[in-house]
Amino acid sequence: MVDWNLAVATATRLARPGPQVSREEARTVVAELRRHALTAEDAVRGYTGMRASRLATDGAAPVLVVDRAGWVRANVAGFRTVIRPLTQKLAARRSETSGGAVLGAVGEKLTGVEVGAVLALLSGKVLGQYETFAADEEPLPITAPDSPAGLFERPGAGTGRPGPGRLLLVAPNIVQVERELDVDPHDFRLWVCLHEETHRTQFSAVPWLRDHVQSEVQAFLAAADVEPMALLERLREALMPGERPPSGAGSLLDVVQTAGQREILARLTAVMSLLEGHADVVMDGVGPAVVPSVAEIREKFQRRRDRGASRLDLMLRKLLGMDAKLRQYQDGAVFVRGVLDRIGMDGFNRVWTSPNTLPTKDEIHDPAAWVARVGRQSQPKPPDE
């Protein structure tokens, strides 16, 4: 389906260089991000009241400080793991098609280049990431030890087997944004770590969450219609003038979805909006106590997020569905704040009880509806650990 080695090579070649830093500056940034990750862990757990359960498989999720190439490698490893069901389906179809092996080899190269180009674009934008579907692997040996890049860990290509989640902090992007915003770099680095550490806390404190998200993603992929004519028909419906596109169409993902996939994606969108919004709220809630300039950072960062970028960048964001990602922060934060205002943190934390207590896509926009359904119910007795 994808030539992953080619994807990595393409992304590495096309990715824009990071900001200019000396080796000593890079060393300082890496060390500070590691310290802030530890500080953020205690701060987030103190604010949310969430604690890692002994049932969690990733309670000790590692922290990797990476450069843009390292982020690419890590995400390729995760992609290989999560899309395995779709890869197997396509491989089976190819074996039944005359000339499928030859066409597949060509397609793998083309898709590898396309995936690499997208990863190159994204590699310059992501500040940090909790890898829910990290592959089971060990970091590769660090190369070029005399260069700033040699200070960063290089995730391996992965085995294709699910491994423990891990936290990635993309040091060059963090430095670039703190310079663009002209904010205190030490405060900004801790502020970013607070957001990403919230994600790690979510998955380590809620043992069923990772399996739930993974099962939904795999169900989404299993529901994919790989029949070429069906895909072409949906593309025609989306692109032909005067024809009504599929519900919610706007990105490439919207166009090629089946009806069943849209239902699954609605549930996934609600979950991801909750997770992103919760992280934003926690980041701002913890901030005043540990980040002196949090108000300035939030104002400038939000202004940067709202302002957007060039017309080309805006077009690519819409095409790739990245606008939906930004809406997840906004919609999810409104939901979390709405629930907290009504029933406080203890009441909100009932959202983590089971998949049935997660908000629906409609409830994300109506916190009162979730509170009426779940929030005021008695807290179920936790399972024995």
C-alpha positions, 0 to 999 in steps of 0.5 A, a space after each residue: 500500500 505504501 513504500 514506507 522507506 520512501 515516505 521517510 526519505 521523501 519527508 526528510 528531503 522535503 521538510 523545511 530546515 528548523 531554526 538556526 541554533 548552536 549545539 549548546 542551545 540545542 543541548 539546553 532546549 533538550 534538557 529543559 524540555 525533559 525537566 518540564 515534562 516531569 514538572 508537567 506530570 505532577 502539575 497535571 495530575 494535581 489539577 485533574 485528580 487523575 492518577 495512573 492505574 495499575 491496569 494501564 499498559 502505558 503508565 510509564 510512557 517514555 518521553 522522546 525529544 525529537 527533531 522533524 526527521 524523528 517526528 516523521 519516523 515515529 509517525 510512519 511507525 505508528 501509521 504502519 501499526 494502525 492501518 494494518 487491517 486496511 493493508 491486509 484487505 488491499 493485499 488480498 484484493 491485489 492477489 485476486 487481480 491480474 497484474 496486481 503485483 506490478 500495479 501494486 509495486 508502482 502504487 506503493 512508490 507513488 503513495 510513498 511519495 505522497 505520504 512523505 510530502 504530507 508528513 514533510 508539511 506537518 513535520 514543521 507544524 507539530 509542537 508535541 504529540 502523544 503517540 497512542 499507537 506507537 509501534 513496538 521498537 527501540 530508538 535508533 542510534 543517534 547519528 552525527 553527534 557533532 551536530 545539533 541534530 545529533 542531540 535528538 532521539 531517532 525513533 526506529 521504523 517500528 516492528 508493526 506490533 503495537 507498543 506502549 504510548 509515548 510522548 514526543 516533543 518536537 524541539 525545533 518547532 517549539 523553538 521556532 514558535 516561541 521566537 515567532 511569538 516573542 514570548 518567554 522561551 522557558 514559560 512557553 516550553 513548559 506550557 507546551 509540555 502541560 498540554 502534551 502531558 495531559 494527553 499522556 495522563 488521559 491514556 495512562 489513567 484511563 486503562 480502557 481508553 487506548 483500546 477503545 480509540 484503537 478499536 474505533 480506528 480499526 473499525 473505520 478502516 475495516 469499513 473502507 470500500 476499496 472498490 475503485 469504482 465506488 471511490 471514483 463515484 464518491 469523488 464524482 459526487 463531490 466534485 461535479 458542479 450542481 451535485 450535492 457532495 457527501 455529508 460533511 465533505 470538504 477534505 479528502 477523508 470526507 470524500 472517500 468515506 462510506 456511510 458506515 465510516 461517517 458514523 464511526 468518524 462522528 464518534 471518533 471526532 467527539 472523543 478527539 474533541 474531548 481529549 484536545 479540549 480537555 488538554 487545552 483547559 488543563 493547560 490554561 488551568 494549571 498555567 497561572 500557578 507554574 507559568 508566569 506569562 501564561 496569559 501573554 502566551 495564550 493570547 499570542 498563540 490564539 491570535 496566531 492560530 486564528 490568523 492562519 497562514 498563506 492561502 496555499 497553507 489554508 487550502 492544504 489545511 482544508 484539503 487534509 482536514 487540519 481545519 477540523 483539528 483546530 475546531 476540535 480544540 475549540 469545541 472540546 474546550 467549550 464542552 469541558 468548561 461547560 461541564 466544569 462550570 456545572 458540576 466541577 472537576 469530580 463531576 467532569 471526571 465521570 466522563 472517564 468511567 466507560 465508553 458509554 460516558 463519553 460525550 456524543 458529537 451532539 453533546 460536545 456542542 451541548 454540555 448541559 445534555 451530557 450533564 443531564 445524561 451522565 454528569 449527575 449520575 452516581 459514580 459507579 464503583 471502580 473495578 477491582 485492580 
